[in-house]
Amino acid sequence: MALLEVLKSRLSRHKEKRKDIEILVNKSAASPNQKQQYVELKAKEDELENIIDIAEGLIESDDK
């Protein structure tokens, strides 16, 4: 359970960072490094969401 909270916290931090960079990308003011960081953060978010889904599924199956 604690690991799940850590994953959710990490996902939240990644989303906040991505939102900050997304503003620059949408204004076409982002550097190539910022654009790359945006893409990497989005990929990490997807991975974390998948891991959280798997963990929640495992927890639910253990409860049954």
Backbone bond lengths (Angstrom), bond angles and torsions (degrees), N, CA, C in turn:
res aa  C-N    CA-C-N  psi(-1)  N-CA   C-N-CA  omega(-1)  CA-C   N-CA-C  phi
1 M - - - 1.452 - - 1.524 111.73 -
2 A 1.319 116.67 -40.15 1.460 119.73 -179.92 1.523 110.45 -65.56
3 L 1.328 115.76 -36.88 1.465 119.83 178.88 1.520 110.59 -63.32
4 L 1.307 116.55 -38.23 1.462 121.12 178.76 1.527 110.58 -62.24
5 E 1.311 116.66 -41.17 1.469 120.67 178.22 1.530 111.13 -65.55
6 V 1.316 116.86 -38.22 1.466 121.18 177.56 1.529 109.75 -63.27
7 L 1.312 116.58 -44.16 1.465 120.52 179.42 1.528 111.25 -62.67
8 K 1.320 116.63 -42.68 1.463 120.78 179.09 1.522 111.02 -65.05
9 S 1.314 116.72 -38.47 1.466 120.93 178.10 1.525 110.57 -65.37
10 R 1.307 115.34 -43.22 1.469 120.11 179.41 1.529 110.61 -63.87
11 L 1.323 116.38 -41.32 1.461 121.22 177.61 1.525 109.94 -60.58
12 S 1.295 117.02 -42.67 1.461 121.55 179.51 1.531 111.22 -61.32
13 R 1.330 116.66 -43.94 1.470 120.38 178.76 1.519 111.46 -63.26
14 H 1.343 117.01 -40.73 1.465 120.23 178.72 1.529 110.84 -63.81
15 K 1.317 116.48 -39.94 1.462 120.38 179.75 1.524 111.01 -64.16
16 E 1.329 116.92 -40.26 1.463 120.36 178.76 1.526 111.02 -63.67
17 K 1.325 116.50 -45.03 1.468 120.40 178.83 1.519 110.58 -61.92
18 R 1.340 115.94 -43.04 1.462 119.83 -177.97 1.527 110.89 -64.99
19 K 1.325 117.33 -38.75 1.462 120.08 179.31 1.524 111.38 -62.02
20 D 1.337 116.52 -39.23 1.465 120.13 177.93 1.528 111.11 -62.90
21 I 1.318 115.82 -43.94 1.464 119.98 -179.29 1.524 110.64 -72.76
22 E 1.316 117.19 -33.07 1.460 121.96 -178.93 1.527 111.13 -59.83
23 I 1.309 116.84 -35.91 1.468 121.09 177.88 1.527 110.01 -59.75
24 L 1.329 116.42 -45.51 1.457 120.55 179.23 1.531 111.72 -66.30
25 V 1.326 115.76 -40.87 1.464 119.77 -179.39 1.528 110.16 -64.05
26 N 1.316 117.07 -42.49 1.469 120.57 -179.66 1.527 112.59 -67.20
27 K 1.319 116.99 -27.45 1.463 121.04 178.43 1.521 111.85 -89.05
28 S 1.323 117.11 2.33 1.474 123.50 -176.42 1.521 111.67 59.38
29 A 1.321 116.86 29.83 1.454 121.53 -179.57 1.526 111.74 -107.94
30 A 1.326 116.72 6.34 1.457 120.27 -176.34 1.523 111.12 -86.19
31 S 1.312 115.28 143.29 1.462 120.97 175.44 1.528 108.41 -77.66
32 P 1.324 117.02 165.09 1.467 118.78 176.75 1.535 112.67 -57.41
33 N 1.331 116.87 -36.52 1.467 119.92 177.63 1.522 111.66 -64.49
34 Q 1.314 116.95 -39.39 1.463 120.54 179.20 1.521 110.84 -68.24
35 K 1.344 116.63 -36.95 1.460 120.34 177.46 1.525 110.09 -64.70
36 Q 1.322 116.12 -41.66 1.459 120.17 178.34 1.523 110.39 -64.87
37 Q 1.327 116.47 -42.45 1.461 120.48 178.79 1.527 110.49 -62.25
38 Y 1.332 116.60 -37.75 1.470 121.20 178.40 1.531 110.37 -60.43
39 V 1.326 116.17 -47.44 1.462 121.11 -179.38 1.529 110.77 -64.12
40 E 1.335 116.71 -42.25 1.464 120.95 179.74 1.524 111.45 -64.52
41 L 1.327 116.85 -41.52 1.466 120.22 179.12 1.526 110.86 -64.69
42 K 1.328 116.45 -40.12 1.465 120.07 178.71 1.527 110.13 -63.17
43 A 1.328 117.25 -41.03 1.467 120.92 178.37 1.527 110.56 -65.32
44 K 1.320 117.43 -40.54 1.468 120.67 178.59 1.524 110.78 -65.09
45 E 1.332 116.39 -38.08 1.460 119.95 177.60 1.527 110.26 -60.78
46 D 1.334 116.13 -45.19 1.461 120.45 179.32 1.522 110.72 -60.26
47 E 1.333 116.41 -43.80 1.463 120.46 178.99 1.526 111.22 -62.46
48 L 1.326 116.49 -45.96 1.462 120.05 -179.46 1.524 111.29 -63.43
49 E 1.328 117.11 -39.91 1.462 119.91 178.65 1.525 110.42 -62.90
50 N 1.337 117.06 -40.27 1.463 120.29 177.81 1.520 111.30 -64.74
51 I 1.324 116.85 -42.91 1.462 120.98 179.70 1.527 110.47 -64.11
52 I 1.314 117.10 -41.54 1.470 121.34 178.41 1.524 110.15 -62.49
53 D 1.342 116.69 -43.53 1.465 120.02 178.29 1.527 111.31 -60.11
54 I 1.329 116.55 -43.52 1.464 120.71 179.32 1.527 110.33 -63.72
55 A 1.331 116.35 -45.68 1.463 120.48 -179.04 1.525 111.05 -61.98
56 E 1.319 116.56 -43.34 1.469 119.25 179.08 1.521 110.51 -64.56
57 G 1.322 117.20 -38.03 1.457 120.45 177.58 1.521 111.68 -63.78
58 L 1.329 116.16 -40.59 1.464 119.85 178.39 1.527 111.62 -66.01
59 I 1.318 115.65 -40.11 1.462 119.86 179.22 1.527 110.09 -64.26
60 E 1.336 116.34 -42.70 1.463 120.47 179.90 1.537 110.51 -64.25
61 S 1.328 116.74 -40.51 1.470 119.66 -178.67 1.526 111.54 -68.86
62 D 1.339 116.72 -30.22 1.464 120.23 177.13 1.529 111.41 -71.48
63 D 1.344 115.74 -30.01 1.465 119.68 -178.53 1.527 112.16 -73.10
64 K 1.317 117.57 -20.56 1.475 120.70 -176.04 1.486 112.83 -81.48
